[in-house]
């Protein structure tokens, strides 16, 4: 369970990122966060693993206030919270397998990983996760030789190899074409359902939010303006979230996220 209690964040330049957020996300939920660029979506997600540090309130992951964590405690948190990025965040010159097994870094330690001293069990885990996203045939290729969709599938396999309790995906399909985007979302949904891993995804694509989410959280200007099951969401809901009429372009995700959130 993840609980935001009166959580706020003000960036060093004085820009507010989050304003008094109160949200509880239950185990196994697939939550999609929507809103315009700068609405606070990325800040919301990155607060959970302390990639950004909230300035007020409390944020609990499994009954532990992550705002109190530092050093070893913070490293332990990030081991159980997997992160998927828009730009894949792979080591381009390394093979698909090396990128995938690096998900064990938090469990193995830096020195052992440098010398590739992973256990047989860890290596098997990495290979099985590549199979889960149908990318095992590229196991020895360099990451930068893959397409964007293939690279994102490798990043999913890496996160699974980490064996997380929670997956955060920050605009994971923003750089992909629609068919590939759906493929990536299908893998994320499959993992969520099969492994009961709580999954939180930022999306600009309204149609994808409706198709894959169990629950939608709408944000505007750092505040949560909607929070409910997808069954309660309609066009008027999105008009409320975006504070404007919804055009056909919005359904295709025309708002690219170029700025800091």
LUMKEVO-954025 format. One line per field, with one value per atom (N, C-alpha, C): residue number from 0; atom name; x, y, z. Coordinates in steps of 0.001 Angstrom, whole numbers, plus 500000, padded with zeros to 6 digits. Layout:
REM LUMKEVO-954025
pos NUM,... .
site CA,... .
east X,... .
north Y,... .
up Z,... .
***
This chain:
REM LUMKEVO-954025
pos 0,0,0,1,1,1,2,2,2,3,3,3,4,4,4,5,5,5,6,6,6,7,7,7,8,8,8,9,9,9,10,10,10,11,11,11,12,12,12,13,13,13,14,14,14,15,15,15,16,16,16,17,17,17,18,18,18,19,19,19,20,20,20,21,21,21,22,22,22,23,23,23,24,24,24,25,25,25,26,26,26,27,27,27,28,28,28,29,29,29,30,30,30,31,31,31,32,32,32,33,33,33,34,34,34,35,35,35,36,36,36,37,37,37,38,38,38,39,39,39,40,40,40,41,41,41,42,42,42,43,43,43,44,44,44,45,45,45,46,46,46,47,47,47,48,48,48,49,49,49,50,50,50,51,51,51,52,52,52,53,53,53,54,54,54,55,55,55,56,56,56,57,57,57,58,58,58,59,59,59,60,60,60,61,61,61,62,62,62,63,63,63,64,64,64,65,65,65,66,66,66,67,67,67,68,68,68,69,69,69,70,70,70,71,71,71,72,72,72,73,73,73,74,74,74,75,75,75,76,76,76,77,77,77,78,78,78,79,79,79,80,80,80,81,81,81,82,82,82,83,83,83,84,84,84,85,85,85,86,86,86,87,87,87,88,88,88,89,89,89,90,90,90,91,91,91,92,92,92,93,93,93,94,94,94,95,95,95,96,96,96,97,97,97,98,98,98,99,99,99,100,100,100,101,101,101,102,102,102,103,103,103,104,104,104,105,105,105,106,106,106,107,107,107,108,108,108,109,109,109,110,110,110,111,111,111,112,112,112,113,113,113,114,114,114,115,115,115,116,116,116,117,117,117,118,118,118,119,119,119,120,120,120,121,121,121,122,122,122,123,123,123,124,124,124,125,125,125,126,126,126,127,127,127,128,128,128,129,129,129,130,130,130,131,131,131,132,132,132,133,133,133,134,134,134,135,135,135,136,136,136,137,137,137,138,138,138,139,139,139,140,140,140,141,141,141,142,142,142,143,143,143,144,144,144,145,145,145,146,146,146,147,147,147,148,148,148,149,149,149,150,150,150,151,151,151,152,152,152,153,153,153,154,154,154,155,155,155,156,156,156,157,157,157,158,158,158,159,159,159,160,160,160,161,161,161,162,162,162,163,163,163,164,164,164,165,165,165,166,166,166,167,167,167,168,168,168,169,169,169,170,170,170,171,171,171,172,172,172,173,173,173,174,174,174,175,175,175,176,176,176,177,177,177,178,178,178,179,179,179,180,180,180,181,181,181,182,182,182,183,183,183,184,184,184,185,185,185,186,186,186,187,187,187,188,188,188,189,189,189,190,190,190,191,191,191,192,192,192,193,193,193,194,194,194,195,195,195,196,196,196,197,197,197,198,198,198,199,199,199,200,200,200,201,201,201,202,202,202,203,203,203,204,204,204,205,205,205,206,206,206,207,207,207,208,208,208,209,209,209,210,210,210,211,211,211,212,212,212,213,213,213,214,214,214,215,215,215,216,216,216,217,217,217,218,218,218,219,219,219,220,220,220,221,221,221,222,222,222,223,223,223,224,224,224,225,225,225,226,226,226,227,227,227,228,228,228,229,229,229,230,230,230,231,231,231,232,232,232,233,233,233,234,234,234,235,235,235,236,236,236,237,237,237,238,238,238,239,239,239,240,240,240,241,241,241,242,242,242,243,243,243,244,244,244,245,245,245,246,246,246,247,247,247,248,248,248,249,249,249,250,250,250,251,251,251,252,252,252,253,253,253,254,254,254,255,255,255,256,256,256,257,257,257,258,258,258,259,259,259,260,260,260 .
site N,CA,C,N,CA,C,N,CA,C,N,CA,C,N,CA,C,N,CA,C,N,CA,C,N,CA,C,N,CA,C,N,CA,C,N,CA,C,N,CA,C,N,CA,C,N,CA,C,N,CA,C,N,CA,C,N,CA,C,N,CA,C,N,CA,C,N,CA,C,N,CA,C,N,CA,C,N,CA,C,N,CA,C,N,CA,C,N,CA,C,N,CA,C,N,CA,C,N,CA,C,N,CA,C,N,CA,C,N,CA,C,N,CA,C,N,CA,C,N,CA,C,N,CA,C,N,CA,C,N,CA,C,N,CA,C,N,CA,C,N,CA,C,N,CA,C,N,CA,C,N,CA,C,N,CA,C,N,CA,C,N,CA,C,N,CA,C,N,CA,C,N,CA,C,N,CA,C,N,CA,C,N,CA,C,N,CA,C,N,CA,C,N,CA,C,N,CA,C,N,CA,C,N,CA,C,N,CA,C,N,CA,C,N,CA,C,N,CA,C,N,CA,C,N,CA,C,N,CA,C,N,CA,C,N,CA,C,N,CA,C,N,CA,C,N,CA,C,N,CA,C,N,CA,C,N,CA,C,N,CA,C,N,CA,C,N,CA,C,N,CA,C,N,CA,C,N,CA,C,N,CA,C,N,CA,C,N,CA,C,N,CA,C,N,CA,C,N,CA,C,N,CA,C,N,CA,C,N,CA,C,N,CA,C,N,CA,C,N,CA,C,N,CA,C,N,CA,C,N,CA,C,N,CA,C,N,CA,C,N,CA,C,N,CA,C,N,CA,C,N,CA,C,N,CA,C,N,CA,C,N,CA,C,N,CA,C,N,CA,C,N,CA,C,N,CA,C,N,CA,C,N,CA,C,N,CA,C,N,CA,C,N,CA,C,N,CA,C,N,CA,C,N,CA,C,N,CA,C,N,CA,C,N,CA,C,N,CA,C,N,CA,C,N,CA,C,N,CA,C,N,CA,C,N,CA,C,N,CA,C,N,CA,C,N,CA,C,N,CA,C,N,CA,C,N,CA,C,N,CA,C,N,CA,C,N,CA,C,N,CA,C,N,CA,C,N,CA,C,N,CA,C,N,CA,C,N,CA,C,N,CA,C,N,CA,C,N,CA,C,N,CA,C,N,CA,C,N,CA,C,N,CA,C,N,CA,C,N,CA,C,N,CA,C,N,CA,C,N,CA,C,N,CA,C,N,CA,C,N,CA,C,N,CA,C,N,CA,C,N,CA,C,N,CA,C,N,CA,C,N,CA,C,N,CA,C,N,CA,C,N,CA,C,N,CA,C,N,CA,C,N,CA,C,N,CA,C,N,CA,C,N,CA,C,N,CA,C,N,CA,C,N,CA,C,N,CA,C,N,CA,C,N,CA,C,N,CA,C,N,CA,C,N,CA,C,N,CA,C,N,CA,C,N,CA,C,N,CA,C,N,CA,C,N,CA,C,N,CA,C,N,CA,C,N,CA,C,N,CA,C,N,CA,C,N,CA,C,N,CA,C,N,CA,C,N,CA,C,N,CA,C,N,CA,C,N,CA,C,N,CA,C,N,CA,C,N,CA,C,N,CA,C,N,CA,C,N,CA,C,N,CA,C,N,CA,C,N,CA,C,N,CA,C,N,CA,C,N,CA,C,N,CA,C,N,CA,C,N,CA,C,N,CA,C,N,CA,C,N,CA,C,N,CA,C,N,CA,C,N,CA,C,N,CA,C,N,CA,C,N,CA,C,N,CA,C,N,CA,C,N,CA,C,N,CA,C,N,CA,C,N,CA,C,N,CA,C,N,CA,C,N,CA,C,N,CA,C,N,CA,C,N,CA,C,N,CA,C,N,CA,C,N,CA,C,N,CA,C,N,CA,C,N,CA,C,N,CA,C,N,CA,C,N,CA,C,N,CA,C,N,CA,C,N,CA,C,N,CA,C,N,CA,C,N,CA,C,N,CA,C,N,CA,C,N,CA,C,N,CA,C,N,CA,C,N,CA,C,N,CA,C,N,CA,C,N,CA,C,N,CA,C,N,CA,C,N,CA,C,N,CA,C .
east 500831,500000,500868,500440,501142,500171,500621,499730,500405,499785,500211,499349,499990,499255,499681,498794,499068,500448,500775,502115,502241,503280,503580,505060,505361,506749,506930,507923,508298,509743,509961,511317,512176,513510,514406,514196,513705,513465,512126,511423,510150,508929,509136,508007,507345,506030,505345,505185,505524,505365,504141,503886,502716,502105,500768,500073,499081,499427,498511,497835,498652,498133,497781,496567,496105,495549,496324,495958,496420,495619,496022,495908,496981,497003,497190,496279,496276,497137,497520,498351,497650,498417,497910,497148,496941,496209,497061,496372,497021,496452,497247,496799,497464,496663,497198,496958,498005,497928,497929,496945,496824,496796,497097,497090,498003,497871,498700,500172,501055,502462,502570,503398,503557,502497,501608,500524,501007,502185,502714,502782,502521,502469,503818,504875,506202,506644,506318,506681,505972,504721,503956,504666,505011,505654,507043,507834,509220,509347,508266,508274,508305,507690,507524,508870,509794,511128,512171,511693,512537,513537,513178,513989,513839,512708,512539,512088,512369,512090,510994,509826,508753,509209,508605,509030,508082,506869,505914,505060,504540,503625,504322,503606,504116,503797,504661,504468,504907,503931,504189,504188,505225,505285,505429,504396,504373,504604,503855,503850,505150,506019,507270,507265,507468,507493,508801,508719,509935,510644,509959,510602,511645,511568,512539,513768,513738,514806,516024,517174,518424,519410,520466,521509,520983,521269,520911,519401,518635,517183,516627,517211,516768,517144,518312,518732,517814,517403,516492,515140,514645,513386,513480,514559,514689,514888,515300,515405,514027,513060,511721,510768,511258,510455,511132,510561,511124,510696,511581,511307,511544,510557,510661,510570,511524,511644,511224,510901,510541,511696,512933,514099,514807,514125,514570,515669,516619,517663,518518,518817,519680,521121,522058,523453,523626,523744,523684,524736,525932,527027,527002,526134,526034,524979,525091,524146,522795,521804,520458,520512,521282,521347,521988,523085,523747,522844,522097,521157,520071,519609,518525,518986,520128,520588,521050,521263,521626,520490,519301,518212,518509,519483,519872,520908,521301,522367,522090,520853,520523,520590,520493,520564,521982,522759,524078,525203,525090,526159,526998,527583,528304,529534,530338,531595,531350,530414,530114,529547,528750,528163,529225,530206,531281,532011,532212,532933,531980,530716,529711,529543,529629,529530,528091,527216,525817,525625,524701,524437,523751,523794,523107,521610,521081,519658,519308,520190,519958,519999,520946,521054,519820,519335,518127,516927,516865,515776,515767,516943,517034,516559,516989,516601,515094,514527,513090,512282,512776,512067,512177,513290,513385,512380,512190,511197,509783,509524,508179,507768,508748,508429,508873,509127,509429,510590,511674,512845,514111,513932,515079,515973,515425,516238,517333,517200,518195,519158,519239,519920,521364,522074,523486,523710,522634,522786,522993,523688,523814,522464,522226,520934,520652,521698,521461,521213,521229,520897,519416,518686,517272,516398,515172,514197,513755,513053,512587,511674,510755,509848,510583,511571,512371,513168,513727,514478,513567,512331,511432,511048,510960,510689,511867,513082,514260,514193,513769,513686,512622,511553,510552,511164,511905,512563,513552,514265,515224,514503,513387,512622,512093,511615,511120,512238,513439,514591,514948,514604,514797,513895,512826,511844,511181,510559,510008,508619,508197,506828,505963,506614,505927,506666,505919,506515,505987,506911,506579,507017,506126,506470,506164,507227,507109,507090,505898,505710,506426,506129,506899,506673,505593,505307,505329,505792,505750,506575,507624,508512,508191,507089,506794,505572,505517,504343,503175,501931,500762,500760,501039,501021,502042,503249,504293,503916,503292,502844,501870,500928,499963,500656,501641,502371,503054,503719,504383,503367,502249,501219,500628,500493,499975,500912,502225,503176,503105,502994,502895,501628,500530,499268,499343,499959,500106,500911,502018,502851,502063,501323,500495,499503,498861,497832,498430,499498,500080,500861,501554,502408,501809,500653,500002,500936,501701,502612,501870,501793,501187,501918,501170,501776,501157,502012,501564,502223,501407,501902,501431,502344,501979,501729,500611,500300,499737,500009,499329,498214,498172,497222,495939,494894,493634,493031,493092,492495,493209,494519,495264,494953,494800,494419,493101,492147,490847,490943,491836,491928,492633,493676,494522,494358,493866,493816,492695,492968,491896,491321,492210,491877,492640,492001,492635,492719,493912,494126,494422,493631,493843,494506,495525,496250,496232,496182,496270,496946,498017,498747,499177,499643,500176,499144,497879,496810,496076,495547,494698,493287,492792,491469,490451,490935,490043,490753,490007,490553,489394,489383,488284,488514,487674,487793,487511,488111,487967,486508,485729,484309,483528,484065,483381,483895,484805,485458,484774,484552,484014,484657,484174,484782,484707,483604,483480,484502,484859,485898,487215,487579,488829,488754,487592,487444,487660,487220,487461,488954,489598,491021,491863,491586,492389,491905,490733,490142,489961,489512,489265,488510,487876,487218,488235,487790,488663,488481,489596,489569,490014,489808,490225,491723,492511,493964,494354,493589,493924,493861,492936,492818,494070,494792,496023,497245,497019,498138,498972,498346,499109,499935,499620,500408,501681,502755,504028,504566,505270,505740,507178,507350,508705,509285,508436,508928,509084,509688,509839,508500,508210,506996,507421 .
north 498797,500000,501257,502251,503538,504609,505443,506467,507825,508779,510176,510898,511574,512328,513795,514650,516086,516358,515644,515722,516919,517701,518851,518842,519448,519573,520920,521656,522918,522776,522983,522879,524044,523860,524907,526291,526331,527629,528239,527568,528090,527572,526772,526220,525096,525156,524059,522865,521672,520451,519661,519602,518917,519791,519747,520576,519719,519417,518742,517520,516594,515382,514351,513823,512760,511625,510559,509438,508139,507097,505755,504820,504101,503132,501744,500860,499525,498542,497485,496450,495868,495727,495087,495981,497249,498149,498553,498805,499377,500787,501770,503157,503954,504713,505608,507049,507856,509264,510096,510982,511810,513284,514134,515576,516242,517546,518296,518274,518643,518818,519821,519492,520371,520201,519206,519011,518398,517755,517122,515617,515046,513590,512938,513444,512865,513092,514256,514544,513571,513282,512310,510961,510459,509145,509157,510178,510193,510489,510950,511101,509743,508752,507439,506770,506897,506312,507365,508564,509674,510134,510004,510648,512159,512592,513968,513882,514899,514858,515840,515348,516222,517082,518245,519200,519249,518692,518660,517409,516960,515838,514518,513437,512084,511238,510252,509339,507945,507062,505721,504689,503840,502662,501479,500630,499492,499957,500947,501448,502121,502431,503122,504492,505543,506897,507093,507147,507199,508541,509547,510848,510814,509789,509657,508860,508273,507357,508086,507519,507977,506822,506938,505914,504528,503591,502190,502008,502740,502629,503061,504115,504608,503617,503021,502012,500801,500417,499284,499591,500812,501221,501082,501584,501578,500184,499246,497860,497252,497651,497059,497911,499054,499903,499974,499303,499310,500560,501066,502308,502091,502498,502443,503866,504246,505621,505760,506978,507284,506984,507277,507110,505779,504815,503428,503281,504230,504238,502962,502493,501323,501760,500847,501092,500659,501615,501332,500344,500424,499584,498183,497972,496653,495802,494503,493580,493641,493100,493004,492241,491152,490346,491122,491822,492588,493697,494337,495357,494742,493572,492928,492461,491797,491258,492369,493573,494690,495020,494482,494632,493985,493095,492434,493239,494393,495178,495470,495866,496195,495008,493796,492585,492022,492276,491658,492529,493830,494730,495156,496338,496926,496116,495688,495005,493701,492901,491617,491826,492885,493126,493581,494359,494819,493631,492586,491395,490315,490714,489800,488535,488697,487555,487349,487194,486926,485422,485062,483641,483022,481709,480987,481283,481402,481694,483077,484060,485406,485423,484684,484629,483978,482927,482265,483196,483945,484899,485940,486455,487462,486888,485674,485061,484812,484320,484048,485337,486431,487702,488260,487997,488365,487561,486313,485479,486019,486528,487024,488188,488956,490084,489807,488525,488072,488828,488955,489653,488796,487522,486670,486395,486481,486192,487236,488394,489460,489510,488459,488445,488948,488688,489077,490339,490942,492180,493376,494386,495634,496324,496996,497656,498696,499411,500480,499956,498645,498062,497675,497894,497552,498765,498492,499564,500106,501243,501832,500894,500245,499325,498140,497628,496518,496946,498149,498648,498790,499242,499392,498031,497023,495672,495152,495500,495139,495828,497077,497791,497166,496636,495916,494635,493902,492680,492987,494091,494480,494749,495464,495756,494470,493531,492266,491470,491559,490867,491453,492696,493353,492748,492060,491454,492503,493514,494618,494298,495067,494995,496065,497001,498141,498557,498858,499363,500763,501683,503048,503214,503715,503916,505362,506118,507550,507803,507957,508150,507076,505792,504713,504572,505173,505009,506326,507386,508715,508791,507962,508027,506963,506238,505094,505342,504643,504737,503991,504258,503676,502148,501386,499927,499431,500013,499616,500050,501214,501695,500712,500240,499269,497970,497561,496346,496481,497605,497853,497892,498578,498646,497270,496449,495096,494279,494423,493707,494198,495500,496050,495545,495524,495049,493564,492800,491361,491077,491797,491633,492010,493103,493540,492458,491840,490845,489517,489093,487783,487785,488885,488944,489766,490377,491239,492355,492914,494012,495332,496110,497438,498229,498824,499518,500901,501913,503295,503856,504323,504751,506168,507016,508334,508201,508735,508669,509997,510314,511418,510915,509611,509036,508659,509421,509216,507861,507466,506185,505026,505116,504057,504037,505206,505267,504526,504749,504100,502588,502173,500757,499921,500482,499657,499912,501059,501405,500675,500352,499992,501274,502248,503483,504625,505768,506943,508063,508649,509835,510996,512046,513226,514325,514955,516013,517300,518417,519742,520681,521342,522310,521715,520474,519848,519279,519347,518853,517693,516799,515725,516290,516286,516844,515757,514528,513385,512125,511232,509945,508963,508002,507050,505894,504863,503712,504110,503389,503732,503643,502818,502676,503963,504885,506149,507300,506996,508036,508168,509411,509682,510963,511425,512610,513826,513971,515108,515042,513812,513659,514255,513937,514461,515966,516467,517920,518597,517936,518455,518424,517317,517168,518177,518302,519169,520624,520815,522157,522804,521984,522472,521386,521721,520697,519687,518451,517404,517299,517466,517367,515973,515678,514377,514170,515247,515138,514650,515026,514636,513126,512490,511046,510354,511025,510452,510914,511677,512073,513160,514203,515249,516101,516042,516828,516093,516373,515743,516400,515587,516068,516522,517754,518261,518953,519339,520130,519340,519955,519370,519371,518258,518218,518125 .
up 500000,500000,500000,499267,499193,499659,500579,501127,501120,500427,500454,501495,502429,503450,503422,502932,502858,502265,501204,500638,499707,499927,499073,498722,497584,497168,496477,496936,496302,495838,494543,493999,494508,494493,495002,494382,493133,492489,492883,493826,494310,493581,492547,491788,492565,492771,493463,492534,493034,492247,492647,493961,494508,495584,495701,496682,497475,498715,499642,499017,498536,497899,498965,498885,499772,498908,498800,497937,498590,498481,498897,497706,497417,496316,496917,496601,497204,496427,497094,496482,495257,494170,492969,492025,492360,491474,490271,489163,487983,487830,488219,488284,487172,486434,485408,485844,485766,486130,484856,484735,483540,483928,482958,483174,482162,482052,481119,481538,480635,480992,482136,483124,484271,485330,485168,486138,487443,487414,488614,488540,487366,487227,487548,486923,487167,488610,489143,490534,491473,491195,491983,492004,490824,490732,491366,491061,491525,493019,493623,495076,495770,495148,495786,496025,495071,495289,495623,495981,496426,495372,494094,493068,493184,493715,494171,495622,496394,497823,498207,498594,499074,500237,500366,501395,502588,502416,503526,503425,504575,504601,504843,504544,504756,503524,503267,502146,502589,502699,503213,502090,502079,501234,502170,502199,503127,504567,504983,506372,506804,505860,506186,505511,506295,505739,504989,503656,502848,502974,503499,503677,504781,505633,506724,506312,505122,504724,504165,504436,503831,503845,503062,503046,502722,503613,503405,503277,504071,504017,502677,502104,500803,499697,499797,498813,498866,500070,500229,499591,499769,499150,497638,497056,495593,495030,495879,495440,495217,496035,495894,495059,494565,493697,492330,491337,489991,489235,488366,487640,486149,485352,483898,483372,482512,482053,480590,480217,478829,477882,478326,477446,477663,478314,478504,479559,479599,480628,480607,479407,479255,478997,479216,478862,477405,476515,475079,474602,475156,474683,475286,476258,476891,476210,476379,475765,476458,475769,476342,477665,477700,478926,480073,479799,480863,481390,480499,480951,481827,481453,482199,483569,483620,484898,485844,485308,486190,487154,486890,487842,489183,489217,490479,491253,490728,491349,492819,493134,494516,495451,494896,495707,495766,494699,494571,495110,494880,495299,494114,494211,493087,492687,493655,493350,492614,493121,492476,491074,490912,489595,488601,489065,488175,487557,488355,487890,487383,487186,486632,487477,488788,489701,490161,489183,489497,489661,490508,490738,489524,489444,488381,488425,489634,489813,489249,489500,488978,487453,486875,485424,484806,485456,484976,485084,486180,486383,485260,484915,483852,482526,482215,480945,480893,481990,482021,481848,482383,482237,480825,480155,478740,477922,478287,477601,477832,479016,479339,478441,477978,477091,475650,475360,473995,473346,474090,473558,473728,474132,474456,473248,472029,470850,470628,471289,471145,472336,473070,474360,474291,473192,473103,472271,471773,471007,471926,471407,472148,472215,473307,473509,472428,471979,471004,469594,469417,468120,468029,469100,469145,468823,468426,468223,469587,469555,470804,471582,470897,471572,472171,471445,471971,473199,473155,474312,475533,475302,476444,477015,476171,476663,477492,477081,477887,479250,479259,480538,481447,480855,481661,482224,481387,481856,482975,482849,483901,485219,485139,486349,486971,486159,486689,487360,486795,487368,488729,488927,490225,491303,490878,491774,492666,492050,492837,493379,494359,494864,494210,493536,492942,491678,490604,489373,489099,488862,488459,487013,486170,484759,484393,484119,483865,482363,481786,480348,479537,479792,479152,477656,477113,475683,474924,475559,474933,473658,473545,472374,471336,471524,470669,469792,468664,467795,468447,468015,468685,468792,467738,467899,468918,468878,469831,471239,471364,472672,473302,472519,473031,473450,472684,473026,474389,474602,475888,477028,476816,477848,478141,477121,477332,478214,478004,478853,480298,480486,481839,482532,481809,482375,482703,481833,482052,483315,483477,484677,485927,485840,486961,487363,486405,486701,487141,486494,486813,488122,488409,489595,490726,490476,491467,491929,490980,491298,491104,492138,492040,490965,490035,488897,488751,488675,488512,487262,486325,485014,484717,484266,483728,482239,481770,480350,479871,478588,477920,477020,476807,475869,476599,476387,477089,476751,475470,475091,475776,475930,476616,478104,478685,480094,480309,479422,479536,479310,478441,478086,479145,479784,480641,482142,482530,483955,484687,485959,486891,487485,487616,488321,487674,487595,486995,488033,488118,488941,487998,488092,487266,488076,487488,488184,487380,488094,487479,488463,488012,488848,490180,490155,491358,492304,491922,492788,492132,492949,492456,492296,491053,490778,490452,490262,490083,490549,491166,491597,491660,490742,490747,489799,489882,488980,487551,486613,485202,484765,485452,485100,485309,486114,486390,485518,484596,483800,482447,482027,480696,480158,479029,478414,479326,480052,480960,482084,482485,483510,483020,481785,481234,481018,480675,480554,481905,482965,484318,484650,484321,484630,483861,482556,481700,481723,482300,482406,481037,480086,478732,477967,476847,476030,475505,475361,474846,473344,472623,471165,470737,469491,468953,469113,468968,469108,470493,471528,472887,473063,472335,472431,471922,471024,470493,471274,472328,473156,472558,472013,471332,472269,473581,474547,474871,474189,474531,475780,476601,477896,477780,477419,477188,478408,479362,480481,481741,482723,484053,484762,485434,486250,487701 .
***
